[in-house]
Amino acid sequence: MTDLLHIAGQKFHSRLMVGTGKYASNELMKESLAASGTEIVTVAVRRVNLEQPEESLLHYIDIHRYTLLPNTAGCHTAEEAVRTARLARAAGLSNWIKLEVIPNDGTLLPDPIATVEAAHQLVSEGFIVLPYTTDDHIVARRLIEIGCAAVMPLGSAIGTGQGLPNPERILRIIEEANGRVPVIVDAGIGSPSDASLALELGADAVLVNTAIAKAQNPVQMAAAMAKGVEAGRQAYLAGRIPKSPVASPSSPEEQKIGN
């Protein structure tokens, strides 16, 4: 109960954030959110009817139960992202924003230069900014220096389910953050074991969307992701043994009966 996730002065028990895209239905999304135990839910601003939110995706999300994290998905430039964040705040969605600036080049990889530019502007305007970024620790350092409330490096490309093919890069970002802000692995998580690995490395949380929404049983996968996150965090706190190039007997010779 004391091991809480801290973001911008708020405390959360769950270290699993969940997205709201790609579900077969909004009802299925609602059930999956509940099964995940998440407390932070992301929603694309461009999918919300800001004039009549009661008729949109928000109708299925209990804003008294979840902290809403609007995101700027679909924005290709810093200017678009800043404008979208302003619209979300003006509509009363949230002062928090998950910043995404992704060029329209088919890779769905974030533009680090435009992300830094947009983050600087939004932080100066009082937003709580959680930027989706590459797994480059230099970019992460710059975002932290700007005043972002967290950094959200990709594990692998959005929607690929490839997990963390380069865990050492995530580890470098965790070392760079050094506890100043949370590191939240975002994109590429495909299974509970991927989520567990991220937390074992020392990441503070993960954000999962496609792996839950497109699973054969999204509700069951959401529950499994929650368990993977919990196991990974407990393993990190417990402290794993160092890897060794040689075998080490679990029953030392000097403890054998008759010696």
Phi, psi and omega in degrees: 000339181268347180272082185254154174273125181251123175225119176050042177085354177260152183243140181226142177278320182276140176253018177246115172263147185229137177272169187241009181268161168076003178286152179295332178204160178292329177295320178294322176299315181299317179294322181291320177300316181296318182292332183286337185073011182296156174240351180234124184238128178266146178215133179289125181303325183287351177262359183255132174281098186293338180278327179224070184300335181292344180259008185244196180306326183296341179297336184257003181244120180283101184288350175273342180263324185244148169276123183276129178240090177298146175232161184262033179306139180093357178269128184261347181226164177298320181297317178298317182295317179296317180297318180294319178298319179297320179297318180298316180291319180297330180277358177085015180291306182183158172271351176273148177213130170271112186274122174231125172233105186236113179301152181276066183241008176087349182270337186061021175273141182289149175274107186295323182292312180293327179295315178298317180298312181293320180299318180300316181294315183291321177298320180295338180264007174090011177284151169269106191256126174241097187272134170281126187218175176287176178268038179261120184290337178291317176296318178300318179301316181296319180295322177294317180297326179296326181118020177295149184279346178194168168236142186234077180287149178285145171280315172202181187300148182307130173078000184277334182066022183277358177073222182242080181292340180234068184298333180295332178288321175295318179299322179295322178291320177300318178294322179295317180295320174051038177081358181292319175219158177293148171252120185241113181286123188231125176091135174095346179297125183245340184209166177302328179293327175295315179297318180298316179300317179302316180288325177298324179293336183118004173298149184276337182192172173226155173243127183233134175229287187303317184299332176272308187298325184258006175293158178298327175229089184302321182295316179294320179294324178299317178294322179294321178299320179299319179291322178297318178297315181297316180296317179297319180293317179296322178295320179297315181292327181289327180086102182287159177289151176290149177286143183231142178282350181235156180286153178223117184295141178282344176240094183301149183301322185291348180261005181286141177297132179100348178282000000 
